[in-house]
Amino acid sequence: MLTISELIAECISYTEEQSWFEFKDGWYEPDGIGEYISSLSNAAAMLGKEEGFLIWGIHNSTHELTDTKFNYHQDVKNEPLEHYLARNVTPGIYFRFEEDMIHGKRVVVLRIPAAHTVPTAYKAVRYLRIGSSKVNLAKYPDREAELFRVLNNGLPNLLNTESRFTDLTFDQLFLYYDIHGIKLNKRSFKKNLELLTKDGKYNMLAQLLSDEPHIPIRFAVFSGKDKSSTMYTVREFGNMCLLMSLDKVLDFGDTMNIPQADERNRRVERKEVMLFDKDAFHEAVINAFVHNLWVSGDAPMFTAYEDHIEIISLGTLPPNQTKDGFFGGVSIPVNQKLSEIFLQLHISEKSGRGVPRITAVYGEEAFQFKDNAISVTIPFTRINLWNPTGGIPTVNPPVNGNDIQDRIIAFCKNPHSILEIAEMLGYKDKKTVRKYLNPLLEQGILTRTIPDKPNSKNQKYITIKE
């Protein structure tokens, strides 16, 4: 279970409130809190989360600590608030208030267990979160039906979701296993690879591994830096077994990875610089295949531009995964059985090195977490033979976290605001900059010019040791 400080760090890392947590300041309305208990409990169940959270002491737009004065010990008509809420929540769930001081500011958290077996109701009404809005579930029958499906069968996954097609063949799957030195048993492969639902029908995993999955997988190439530019080509790799599609995407990316002759400071042997890091690219593509939300019927998206490749996989982090765990190499597959097949075929390993390999080359900023997808940017390393600033050949290398912190340290030899630092680094938001600033402050490398008012609009940062 996350501590309050770990929970707050996780929640404020999102640009917007998610359906499983809500920020408040000093707001107090007993029945409103009860409705949130119902909605957050049901939303957590829909997402596979163990808990939902109502949090006092965080500004919902700036995500700054507000030092809440909310008092959860007060009474409702001479009845303790917690007892009043418990009496009206059905079925009974063990919600509880907790509080802590974070950076000297008080934070209160209402931990709300996810619904189990049946939806959680408040005063006989079932609520749900849609985005950041609290709604009466009865007005959304499709979502209510989906909630009951999740409570009865678990979250939709490759194994419990029925294939959209019944006439599946698996010649390519047998060939792929044979090439990798493994013989599939024609009588038992469906059972061994778990290709059938409980009622004996083909599931989504079977559809993906069949000769024709009917899910387009495309690699598009554009001439410019975004999709407003001319599109050179679109390659289609979805009309075959998913395992072969993966190989085709990797091969196509490798054909783009052109070695560039580096004549800089040449003495005897000419050096070659690749357009991008092959290992990082391969890890990003494999991760996109393993973790994509295939039950949606859509594939990952691969797009090459003038200066980078973007790889987008649908879906978010698994319910029991955090961003710290993700970047730390904790492996929690979205599609467990598909991950096991990749391991069996030595396509991937369960060492957790995939994401760290990417961040070691391109930094954590290579990843972007969206509401319904995760994107990875693989920047190109291009040798600029015609540098307008002096004609000296240069190379634009990948930037990692240490490089960014070194630039901040050098830049802040004179005091600078966070906006000035962001502009220097080429970032648009302060949150990304704080990710690199905070460790430097904690290590005593940087200091604030107004230390007793950390959130002052006039705050600047200066290097005190290198």
Beta strands, then each sheet from edge to edge (+ up, - down):
strand 1: 21-24
strand 2: 51-56
strand 3: 75-76
strand 4: 79-80
strand 5: 89-90
strand 6: 96-102
strand 7: 105-113
strand 8: 121-122
strand 9: 125-130
strand 10: 133-136
strand 11: 218-222
strand 12: 231-236
strand 13: 259-262
strand 14: 271-274
strand 15: 301-304
strand 16: 308-314
strand 17: 367-369
strand 18: 373-379
strand 19: 383-384
strand 20: 394-395
strand 21: 446-448
strand 22: 461-463
sheet 1: 1+ 2+ 7- 6+
sheet 2: 3+ 4-
sheet 3: 5+ 8- 9+ 10-
sheet 4: 12+ 11- 15- 16+ 18- 17+
sheet 5: 13+ 14-
sheet 6: 19+ 20-
sheet 7: 21+ 22-
end
